[in-house]
Amino acid sequence: MEQSAKFNCRKCGKEFLVIAQEQAFYKQKGIPMPFACPECRRGRRQGLRNKRKLYARECGKCGVMLESTYPPDSPYTIYCEKCYFAEF
C-alpha cells in the first residue's frame, strides 16, 4: 500500500497530508492529486455557492414574524414551525 504524502498548499503554503486511502481513491477515479489544503478547498467550494437572502415574512396561519428564503411577493404561503407541524 502507498504511503501518506505531504504537500504544500499552493494557495496558503500550509503543509497538508494526503493519506494512502485518499491517494488510492484519486488514482481509481482518475482525479489529480489536490494542490490545496482541505481548508482552502472548503473555502473555494463555499465561494461557489449562492448567497442566501432572508426576508421578513408573516406566518400564513398565526401571523408571527419570521425569516424566509421566499420574498414577500412570492406566491408561496409560509408557516412558522409550530403551525407547520400542527398541519401534519
Beta strands, then each sheet from edge to edge (+ up, - down):
strand 1: 5-8
strand 2: 15-18
strand 3: 55-58
strand 4: 65-68
sheet 1: 1+ 2-
sheet 2: 3+ 4-
end
